[in-house]
Amino acid sequence: MSSKAASRYAKSLIDLSIEQNALEELKNDMVLFEDVVDNNSELEAILKNPIVPLDKKSGILKEVFGNKVHHITQSFLKLVVNKGRAGILFETSKQFIHQYNLMKGIVTAEVTSAIALTDDNRKEIVSLVKKELGANEVVVKEKVDEKLIGGFVLKVGDKQFDASIASGLNKLKREFAL
């Protein structure tokens, strides 16, 4: 239920930001909000805690984000908190970014590899994803996992391509076990 509400809030905020010619600024604000909350579990806990008074939540958000965000974002945060829905702000920021990316044709490709990607690897992945999905822009999020031994795992949306050596070895193990 809360993700539906978060999605609606995000859609309304996108519509308002387009109407006010502030879409890029609000997208940057939502990225900032998501990063701050993602890296601060205490803030997320405070926002979700029904015992913490609404004015205290508003004050904390004002102190953390203050003049770092657009006035529309400030008003939006205050409005959502005053409605008693502060617990869905984090999900709303993620939904906003997701809807923004859909609108702009931006795709996020998550790449987990055994070693850090080279610039050529990155360019190849961007080119492949653009070609396969017809994306305008590809954002590559990288993660290194030595357990893969070699190769990589590419995840775009709900699709996953596993070209890791560890995966190949596990597949061989299963085949020989039969």
JOFEN-V880878 format. One record per pair of residues at least 12 apart in sequence whose ideal C-beta (glycine too) atoms are under 6 Angstrom apart, sorted by the first residue. I is the first residue (numbers start at 0). J is the second residue. Records with the same first field share a line. If there is no record, write none. Layout:
I = J / J
This chain:
1 = 87
2 = 90
4 = 87
5 = 87 / 90 / 91 / 94
6 = 94
8 = 91
9 = 91 / 94 / 95 / 98
12 = 75 / 95
13 = 98
21 = 69 / 71
24 = 69
25 = 69 / 72
26 = 99
28 = 68 / 69 / 72
29 = 92 / 95 / 96
32 = 92
33 = 92 / 93
36 = 89
43 = 89
46 = 85 / 86 / 88
47 = 86
53 = 80 / 81
56 = 80 / 85
57 = 77 / 80
60 = 76
104 = 134 / 135
105 = 136
106 = 128 / 132 / 134 / 137 / 155
107 = 138
108 = 124 / 128 / 137 / 139 / 155
109 = 140 / 154
110 = 141 / 151 / 153
111 = 142 / 144 / 152
112 = 151
113 = 147 / 148 / 149
115 = 143
116 = 141
121 = 139
125 = 137
128 = 155
147 = 163 / 165
148 = 164 / 165
149 = 164
150 = 162 / 163 / 164
